[in-house]
Amino acid sequence: MNLVRDVFGGPRVLIINDDEEELQAFSLGLRLEGVHVVGTTSAAESLELLKHGNYDVALIDLMISEINGLQLARKIRSVHPRLITILMSDYLLSPVQLAKANTGVVGFVPKPCRFEEVARFIRDKLESRSRMDGASAAQAAPLADPQAPFDVLSVQFAW
């Protein structure tokens, strides 16, 4: 996979969070970690941005107001199946709960968290995808199952 990079070499991440202050904090924190960030408070706008942009990752808050993050992740997967989607929330969901939700997400970030850990988590997900793509191409195997297991970021609380 050829990762889209900004001038600093960082991954391109679309953050969807209807809490404007939290969106700004995540955007700034991830930018300081070398991640190219575009943020929106609107699920509908996020779908438009994905149509016209070339993103590596969508970082979706679970509790957005228009539709919930699980529904948005499903919509994104149906239109952009190669996009890495990661959910984040103040509410911890178990891997079993997320797997049953059938969203295609590959990770979960519990809040509060440290931005450097989130940036590393995103980069790890991109590297894993790149390795899988290389292995699939070498073996002529199909792409990874969108329901494959995902990771929960283990965080040290930011406070």
For each residue, the residues with C-beta under 8 A, 3 or more apart:
1: 126 129 130 133
2:
3: 11 56 126 130
4: 11 12 54 55 56
5: 8 9 10 11 12 36
6: 9 10 12 36
7:
8: 5 34 36
9: 5 6 34
10: 5 6 33 34 35 36
11: 3 4 5 35 36 56 57 122 123 126
12: 4 5 6 36 38 53 54 55 56 57
13: 30 35 36 37 38 55 56 57 58 59 122
14: 37 38 39 40 46 49 50 53 55 57 58 59
15: 23 26 27 30 37 38 39 40 59
16: 39 40 41 42 43 46 58 59 60 61 64 69 72
17: 22 23 26 39 41 60 61 64 88
18: 23 41 42 61 63 64 65 66
19: 22 23 41 61
20: 23 24 41
21: 24 25
22: 17 19 25 26 61
23: 15 17 18 19 20 26 27 39 40 41
24: 20 21 27 28 39
25: 21 22 28 29
26: 15 17 22 23 29 30 37 39 59 115 118
27: 15 23 24 30 31 37 39
28: 24 25 31 32
29: 25 26 32 33 115 118
30: 13 15 26 27 33 35 37 115 118 119 122
31: 27 28 34 35 36 37
32: 28 29 115
33: 10 29 30 115 116 118 119
34: 8 9 10 31 119
35: 10 11 13 30 31 119 122
36: 5 6 8 10 11 12 13 31
37: 13 14 15 26 27 30 31
38: 12 13 14 15 49 53 55
39: 14 15 16 17 23 24 26 27
40: 14 15 16 23 45 46 49
41: 16 17 18 19 20 23 45 64
42: 16 18 45 46 66
43: 16 46 47 64 66 67 72
44: 47 48 66
45: 40 41 42 48 49
46: 14 16 40 42 43 49 50 58 60 72 76
47: 43 44 50 51 75 76 79
48: 44 45 51 52
49: 14 38 40 45 46 52 53 55
50: 14 46 47 53 55 58 76 79 80 83
51: 47 48
52: 48 49
53: 12 14 38 49 50
54: 4 12
55: 4 12 13 14 38 49 50 58 83
56: 3 4 11 12 13 83 84 122 126
57: 11 12 13 14 83 84 85 86 122 125 126
58: 13 14 16 46 50 55 73 76 80 83 84 85 86
59: 13 14 15 16 26 86 88 109 118 122
60: 16 17 46 64 69 72 73 76 85 86 87 88 105
61: 16 17 18 19 22 64 69 87 88 89
62: 68 69 70 87 88 89 91 93
63: 18 68 69 89 90 91
64: 16 17 18 41 43 60 61 67 68 69 72
65: 18
66: 18 42 43 44
67: 43 64 71 72 75
68: 62 63 64 71 72
69: 16 60 61 62 63 64 72 73 87 89
70: 62 73 74 87 101 103
71: 67 68 74 75
72: 16 43 46 60 64 67 68 69 75 76
73: 58 60 69 70 76 77 85 87 103 104 105
74: 70 71 77 78 102 103 104
75: 47 67 71 72 78 79
76: 46 47 50 58 60 72 73 79 80 83 85
77: 73 74 80 81 83 85 103 104 146
78: 74 75 81
79: 47 50 75 76
80: 50 58 76 77 83
81: 77 78 104 146
82: 143
83: 50 55 56 57 58 76 77 80
84: 56 57 58 106 107 122 125 126 129
85: 57 58 60 73 76 77 103 104 105 106
86: 57 58 59 60 105 106 107 108 109 121 122 125
87: 60 61 62 69 70 73 93 98 103 105 107 108 109
88: 17 59 60 61 62 108 109 110 111 113
89: 61 62 63 69 92 93 108 109 110 111
90: 63 110 111 112
91: 62 63
92: 89 110 152
93: 62 87 89 97 98 108
94: 97 98
95: 98 99 108 149 150 152
96: 99 100
97: 93 94 100 101
98: 87 93 94 95 101 103 105 108 150
99: 95 96 102 147 149 150
100: 96 97
101: 70 97 98
102: 74 99 147
103: 70 73 74 77 85 87 98
104: 73 74 77 81 85 146 147
105: 60 73 85 86 87 98 108 150
106: 84 85 86 125 148 150 151
107: 84 86 87 121 125 150 151 152 153
108: 86 87 88 89 93 95 98 105 150 151 152 153
109: 59 86 87 88 89 113 118 121 153 155
110: 88 89 90 92 113 152 153 155
111: 88 89 90
112: 90 155 157 158 159
113: 88 109 110 117 118 153 155 157 158
114: 117 118 155 156 158
115: 26 29 30 32 33 118 119
116: 33 119 120
117: 113 114 120 121 153 155 156
118: 26 29 30 33 59 109 113 114 115 121 122 153
119: 30 33 34 35 115 116 122 123
120: 116 117 123 124
121: 86 107 109 117 118 124 125 151 153
122: 11 13 30 35 56 57 59 84 86 118 119 125 126
123: 11 119 120 126 127
124: 120 121 127 128
125: 57 84 86 106 107 121 122 128 129 151
126: 1 3 11 56 57 84 122 123 129 130
127: 123 124 130 131
128: 124 125 131 132
129: 1 84 125 126 132 133 144
130: 1 3 126 127 133 134
131: 127 128 134 135
132: 128 129 135 136 143 144
133: 1 129 130 136 137 143
134: 130 131 137 138
135: 131 132 138 139 141
136: 132 133 139 140 141 142 143 144
137: 133 134 140
138: 134 135
139: 135 136
140: 136 137
141: 135 136
142: 136
143: 82 132 133 136
144: 129 132 136 148
145: 148
146: 77 81 104
147: 99 102 104
148: 106 144 145
149: 95 99
150: 95 98 99 105 106 107 108
151: 106 107 108 121 125
152: 92 95 107 108 110
153: 107 108 109 110 113 117 118 121
154:
155: 109 110 112 113 114 117 158
156: 114 117
157: 112 113
158: 112 113 114 155
159: 112
